[in-house]
Amino acid sequence: MRRSRYGIVGAIATILTLAWSGFLPWLSNVSGLGLQPVQARSSMVTVAPVASPDSGAIASLDSGQAADHLAQGSAQAQLQQGKLAYQSGHFAEAVQRFQQASQLTQSLEQAYTLTYLSLAQQQQGNWQAAQHSISPSLDLTQRFPPSRSQQLILGRAFNTQGSLYFYQGNAEAALAAWQQAETAYAAAKDNRRQLGSLLNQSQALQSLGYYGRSRRTLEEVERRFKHEPATLRLLGLQNLGSMYWRIGELQKSKAALDEAEQLAKDAQDLAQQSAILLSLGNTEQALENTDMALQHYQQAANLGSGEVQFQATLNQFRLLVIHPKTRTTAQDLIPVLQNQLKALPVSRAVLYGATNFADCLTRLAFPDGARGHQSTDNQVNEALNEAHSLE
């Protein structure tokens, strides 16, 4: 029985809709993605600098001014709502919330809030606005004498500036910023964020071709994470596994991710477990263990939601498309991916996934890589004919 032509034509239409909606200019910037950038050994997963908003950030500021002021009034409410929007991928709303919070604060509190605003603007690919937010944050923070609060905010500002540089492809400037972040966090005696800055440095070193230094930095982080509580060790091992995957240390990647998955299981943290399974799938794929990779991607998709679910399904789709015997099975995932993609708020990572989806569809439509060749699959042939009519 012939399948509906909805499959490939509808998927192509989804990609075109994204482009026509004004998101296509971002394509020139996706090469700078970071500990969640750039396409490496797999189709979708990215790894971004450790600079995301975290729920414990305000609590980590001691009894200094930042915690005192941000604990009051609507500024705190706007900041918390912005964090929730950021974490759910609604970056436009996050920007609006952080802008409102920054207008209700001053001094160190404002500098602190501006780091969040810059991060959300980075997720939109709005580099100029992100720079305009982080520059005054750094200037404001450096005007104050050193204290634990001041050093924590300074470290956060440098970390955010480093992610901006890295997203823009300036790994050398990113490395310098992350080194300054590490120094500030060390002065504040914040071991967790200091280790996060070291992970970012390892990523920048790898991008600059300093593979030996990158590996030694990762080994230092791994050694120090062994003494952290289970919740922090879980996050550290997850990031370590992704970083080892990036530099080709696949057995170390697998070992770190296996341990991280067990910690996530023990904590009954399905969201973390899903993300770790996604990374494990990438590692197994790089090790050419296709069956295990597909299994991990399926598990990640079953347990996850949102972007992680989409990434896992997309990676599964890509593997099925590559192998001739499973291309028919791959077609069953087309409407699934379409529905997942439509439900996601637009971000750089989602757009990156959409372009990979389009690439996979092209592979499915032209299995030998030559556009003059017609697939023997009726659905693909019909989809191609209609796709050509769109040109």
C-alpha positions in Angstrom: 0.0 0.0 0.0 1.5 3.3 -1.1 2.3 5.7 1.8 0.9 9.2 2.0 2.9 11.9 0.2 2.7 13.9 3.4 6.1 12.5 4.5 8.9 14.1 2.7 7.0 17.0 1.1 5.6 18.0 4.4 9.0 17.8 6.1 10.5 20.0 3.4 7.7 22.5 3.8 8.5 22.7 7.6 12.1 23.6 6.8 11.0 26.2 4.2 8.6 27.7 6.7 11.5 28.2 9.2 13.5 29.9 6.5 10.6 32.1 5.3 9.9 33.1 8.9 13.2 34.9 9.1 15.4 32.3 10.8 17.6 31.5 7.8 20.2 34.2 8.5 21.2 32.2 11.6 22.6 29.5 9.4 25.8 31.5 9.0 26.3 31.3 12.8 25.6 27.7 13.7 29.3 26.8 13.3 30.0 28.5 16.6 27.7 26.5 18.8 29.3 25.4 21.8 29.1 22.3 25.9 25.6 21.9 24.1 28.9 23.7 19.4 29.3 22.5 16.0 28.5 19.3 14.4 31.1 16.7 15.3 30.8 12.9 14.9 27.0 12.8 14.9 24.2 14.6 13.3 22.6 16.7 15.9 24.0 16.8 19.3 25.8 19.9 20.4 27.7 20.6 23.5 27.2 24.4 25.1 29.5 26.3 27.2 28.7 25.9 30.9 27.0 29.3 31.4 23.3 28.5 31.5 21.0 30.1 34.1 20.8 27.9 37.2 18.3 27.9 40.0 20.9 28.2 42.7 22.7 31.2 41.4 21.1 33.8 43.7 21.4 31.5 46.7 25.1 31.1 46.0 25.7 34.8 46.5 26.3 35.2 50.2 24.7 38.0 52.3 26.1 40.7 50.0 24.1 43.2 48.1 23.1 41.1 45.1 21.2 38.5 47.3 19.7 41.2 49.5 18.2 43.3 46.7 17.3 40.5 44.2 15.3 38.7 47.0 12.8 41.6 47.0 10.1 42.9 44.7 9.3 42.4 41.1 12.9 42.3 39.9 13.3 38.9 41.6 9.9 37.7 40.1 10.9 38.8 36.6 14.3 37.1 37.0 12.8 33.8 38.1 10.2 33.9 35.3 13.0 34.6 32.9 14.9 31.6 34.1 11.9 29.3 33.7 11.4 30.6 30.2 15.1 30.1 29.3 15.1 26.6 30.6 12.0 25.7 28.6 13.6 27.2 25.4 11.3 30.2 25.2 14.2 32.7 24.6 12.1 35.6 23.4 10.1 35.6 26.6 13.3 35.1 28.6 14.8 38.2 27.0 11.8 40.3 27.8 11.8 39.1 31.5 15.5 39.7 31.9 15.2 43.2 30.3 12.5 44.1 32.8 14.5 42.8 35.7 17.6 44.7 34.7 15.6 47.9 34.5 14.4 47.4 38.1 17.9 46.8 39.5 21.2 48.7 39.8 24.9 48.2 40.6 25.9 44.6 41.2 22.3 43.4 41.0 22.0 44.9 37.5 25.3 43.4 36.4 24.2 40.1 37.6 20.9 40.3 35.7 22.6 41.4 32.5 24.5 38.1 32.4 21.2 36.3 32.1 20.0 38.7 29.4 23.2 38.2 27.3 22.8 34.4 27.5 19.2 34.5 26.3 20.2 36.9 23.5 23.0 34.5 22.5 20.5 31.7 22.2 18.6 33.8 19.8 21.8 34.4 17.7 21.6 38.1 18.5 25.3 38.7 18.9 25.3 42.4 18.9 22.6 42.7 21.6 24.4 40.0 23.7 27.6 42.0 23.5 25.7 45.2 24.5 24.4 43.4 27.6 27.6 41.7 28.8 29.9 44.7 28.3 28.1 46.9 30.9 27.8 43.9 33.2 31.6 43.5 33.3 32.2 47.2 33.6 29.8 47.5 36.5 31.2 44.5 38.4 34.8 45.6 38.1 34.0 49.0 39.7 33.3 47.3 43.0 36.0 46.1 45.5 36.5 42.4 45.7 34.1 40.4 47.8 32.6 36.9 47.4 29.4 38.4 45.8 31.5 40.6 43.4 33.8 37.7 42.4 30.8 35.3 41.8 29.2 37.9 39.5 32.5 38.7 37.8 33.1 35.0 37.2 29.6 34.7 35.7 30.1 37.7 33.5 33.4 36.4 32.1 31.8 33.0 31.6 29.0 34.6 29.6 31.4 36.7 27.6 33.4 33.5 26.8 30.4 31.7 25.5 29.6 34.7 23.3 33.1 34.7 21.9 33.0 30.9 21.3 29.6 31.1 19.6 31.1 33.7 17.2 34.0 31.4 16.4 36.7 33.3 18.4 38.0 30.4 20.5 41.2 32.3 21.6 39.2 35.2 23.1 36.8 32.7 24.7 39.7 30.8 26.3 41.0 34.1 27.8 37.5 35.0 29.2 37.0 31.5 30.7 40.4 31.7 32.3 39.4 34.9 34.0 36.1 33.3 35.0 38.1 30.4 36.6 40.2 32.9 38.6 37.1 34.7 39.9 35.4 31.6 40.9 38.5 30.3 42.6 38.7 33.6 44.6 35.0 33.1 45.6 35.8 29.5 46.6 33.1 28.1 44.3 34.5 24.8 43.2 31.6 23.8 41.0 31.6 26.8 38.8 35.4 26.8 38.7 35.3 23.2 37.3 32.7 24.4 34.8 35.1 27.1 33.6 37.8 24.5 33.2 35.4 22.4 31.1 34.8 25.4 28.8 38.6 26.0 28.6 39.1 22.4 27.5 36.6 23.0 24.7 38.3 26.2 23.5 41.7 24.5 23.7 40.4 21.6 21.5 39.0 24.1 19.0 42.4 25.8 18.8 44.1 22.5 18.2 45.8 22.2 21.6 44.6 18.6 22.0 47.2 17.7 24.7 46.3 20.7 26.9 42.6 20.0 26.3 43.0 16.4 27.4 45.1 17.3 30.5 42.4 19.8 31.5 39.7 17.2 31.2 41.7 14.7 33.3 42.1 17.4 36.0 38.4 18.0 36.0 37.6 14.3 36.2 40.0 13.9 39.1 38.4 16.7 41.0 34.8 15.7 40.3 35.4 12.4 42.1 35.2 14.3 45.4 32.0 16.1 44.6 28.4 15.1 45.8 26.5 12.8 43.6 24.3 15.5 42.0 27.3 17.6 41.0 29.3 14.5 39.9 26.4 13.5 37.6 26.5 16.8 35.8 30.3 16.8 35.7 30.5 13.2 34.3 27.8 14.1 31.7 29.8 17.0 30.5 33.1 15.1 30.6 31.6 12.3 28.5 30.5 14.8 25.9 33.9 16.5 25.9 35.8 13.2 25.6 33.5 12.3 22.7 34.5 15.6 21.0 38.2 14.9 21.1 37.8 11.2 20.1 38.5 9.6 23.5 35.5 7.4 23.0 36.2 4.7 25.6 36.6 7.4 28.2 33.5 9.1 27.0 31.5 5.8 27.3 32.9 5.2 30.8 32.0 8.7 32.1 28.5 8.5 30.5 27.8 5.0 31.8 28.6 6.2 35.3 26.5 9.4 34.8 23.5 7.4 33.6 23.6 5.2 36.7 23.7 8.2 38.9 20.7 9.6 37.0 18.8 6.3 37.5 19.6 6.3 41.2 18.3 9.9 41.4 15.2 9.0 39.3 16.0 12.0 37.1 14.4 11.1 33.8 15.4 14.4 32.1 19.1 13.9 32.9 18.9 10.2 32.0 17.4 11.1 28.6 20.2 13.6 27.9 22.9 11.1 28.9 21.4 8.3 26.8 21.4 10.7 23.9 25.2 11.3 24.4 25.7 7.6 24.9 24.1 7.0 21.5 26.5 9.4 19.9 29.5 7.7 21.5 28.2 4.2 20.4 27.7 5.6 16.9 31.3 6.9 16.8 32.4 3.4 18.0 30.4 2.0 15.0 28.1 0.1 17.4 25.0 1.0 15.3 22.5 -1.3 17.1 23.5 0.1 20.5 23.4 3.6 19.2 19.8 3.1 17.9 18.8 1.5 21.2 20.1 4.5 23.2 18.5 7.0 20.9 15.2 5.2 21.2 15.5 5.1 25.0 16.4 8.8 25.1 13.3 9.7 22.9 11.0 7.6 25.1 12.2 9.2 28.4 12.8 12.7 27.1 10.8 15.6 25.9 11.3 18.8 23.9 14.6 19.4 22.3 16.3 16.2 23.7 13.5 14.1 22.4 13.8 15.7 19.0 17.6 15.3 18.9 17.3 11.6 19.8 14.7 10.9 17.2 16.7 12.8 14.6 19.9 10.9 15.3 17.9 7.7 15.1 16.4 8.8 11.8 19.8 9.7 10.4 21.3 6.2 11.2 18.3 4.5 9.6 18.7 6.6 6.5 22.3 5.8 6.1 21.7 2.1 5.9 19.8 0.9 2.8 18.0 -1.9 4.6 16.4 0.4 7.1 15.3 3.3 4.9 11.7 2.1 4.8 11.8 2.1 8.6 13.3 5.6 8.5 10.2 6.9 6.6 8.0 6.1 9.6 9.9 8.7 11.6 9.2 11.6 9.2 5.8 12.6 10.6 7.1 12.1 14.2 10.0 14.5 13.6 7.7 17.0 11.9 5.4 17.1 14.8 8.3 17.4 17.3 9.9 20.2 15.3 6.7 22.2 15.0 6.2 22.0 18.8 9.6 23.4 19.7 10.3 27.0 20.2 12.8 28.3 17.7 16.5 28.5 18.8 19.9 28.1 17.2 20.0 24.4 18.2 16.5 23.7 16.8 17.4 25.4 13.5 20.6 23.4 13.4 18.5 20.3 13.9 16.1 21.4 11.1 18.9 21.7 8.6 20.1 18.3 9.6 16.6 16.9 9.1 16.6 18.5 5.6 19.9 16.9 4.9 18.6 13.5 5.9 15.6 13.9 3.7 17.8 14.6 0.8 19.8 11.5 1.5 16.6 9.5 1.6 15.3 11.1 -1.6 18.7 10.6 -3.5 20.2 7.5 -1.9 23.2 7.4 -4.2 23.9 11.1 -3.8 23.2 12.0 -7.4 20.2 14.2 -8.1 19.7 12.6 -11.5 18.9 9.3 -9.9 15.3 8.4 -9.0 14.5 6.3 -5.9 12.5 3.2 -6.6 10.3 4.1 -3.6 7.0 5.5 -4.8 6.6 7.9 -1.9 10.1 9.3 -2.4 9.6 9.7 -6.2 6.3 11.5 -5.7 7.7 13.7 -3.0 10.6 14.6 -5.3 8.3 15.6 -8.1 6.4 17.9 -5.8 9.6 19.2 -4.3 10.9 20.1 -7.7 7.6 22.0 -8.3 8.5 24.2 -5.4 11.7 25.3 -7.0 
